[in-house]
Every structure is written in C-alpha cells, then in structure tokens.
Amino acid sequence: MGNQHEVPVSDKLSLSDSTSNRIEKNLSMTPEAEEVLADLSRRTGLSDGNVLRLAIAMLKFAVDAKERGDHVGVAANPEAFDVELVGF
C-alpha cells in the first residue's frame, strides 16, 4: 500500500453556486432517478446541481484511475485506502 493522501473530488469541478461561466443543460430522468437525486441532496445538504457535479467528478476520478490501471472500490477499513475522496 502506498502513502495515503486525500483527493478533493471537486478540484476541477466547482461546487459553488456562482452562475458565472456556467453552461446550462436540460436533463431528463426517470422518476426513480429523481428520487435518488432528491434523497442524496437531502442527505448531503447539497443542491441537486452540486450532487450532479460531485457525481461527475467522482466518475471522472474512477475512469481516470481505471485508465491508469488502478482499482476503485469501498474498503471496510480506512487504513486500506491509498487515496481517500474528500469534499462531500
């Protein structure tokens, strides 16, 4: 196992509510996906938009790791982490 370090998942994707330099997208989702989004917003205290931005950042982290040949998963013990996602 390498040295543990924290990686803020929002380094590249701003989670601020500032509207400057924003691109608006229309999003269609199933009622079930809307329920999940609302639940995550409630449980994290984040806006729907910030939940989606964080999800994009976490997916990017996972895809980048996979392309490097790394593995992404969940560990029962924090001492098993090489990298810990933080910021949410």
N, C-alpha and C positions, 0 to 999 in steps of 0.2 A: 504494500500500500504506500502511496506517495504522501507528500505533505498535504495536510488538509488546509483548504482555504475556501472562503466564502465567495460566491459569484453573485452579485446583484443581477437578477434576471432582467432588470429594466435599464441596463447600461445604454443600450441603443434605442430603446423604445420608451419615450417619455410617458409617464403615467400622470402627468399634471393635467389639470382641467383647462389649461390655456387653449384658446381657439386659434392662436396664430399658427400659421404654417400647417394647418390641418387639411386633410383631404377627406371629404365625406363619401361614404359608401352606403348604398342601400343593402340591407341584409334580410333575406327571407329565411325563416327557420321553422321547424316543426313546433307544435305546442310543447312537446316534451323537452326540446332543446331550450325553449323559452323558460320553462320551469326550472331547468338546471341552471341557466344563467341567473335567473332571479334568486334562486337558492344560494348560489355562490356569491352573488352581490350582498345578500343579507348576511351570510356567514362571515364574509371577509370585511364588510363595511366599505367595499369599493363600489364605484358606479358600474353599470353594465359595460360601458365603454372601457373602463380600466380593467375589468375582468377579462374582456376580449383581448386587449393589448397585452396583458400579462400572459394569457394563454398563448398568444402568438410568440412572445419572447421565449416562453418555456419550450414550445415546439421547435423554434429555431435552435435553441440550445441543444435539444435532443437530436435533431437532424445533423447539426454540426458535429456533435460527439460521435454519432454513428459513422459519419463520413471519415472521421479520424480513426475509426476502428475501436472507439471506446463503447462502453455499455452504460445505459441509463436505467435506473430502477429505483426500488424502495428498499431501504435497509432497516431492519428492526433495531439496530444499534448505531447511534451517531458516530461511534468510533470507527465504523466500517466505511464512512464517507471519505472519498478522496476530494470531492467537491460538494459543497452544500449550496443549494439555491436559496437566496435570501431576498427580502424585499416585499414580501406579501404576508 
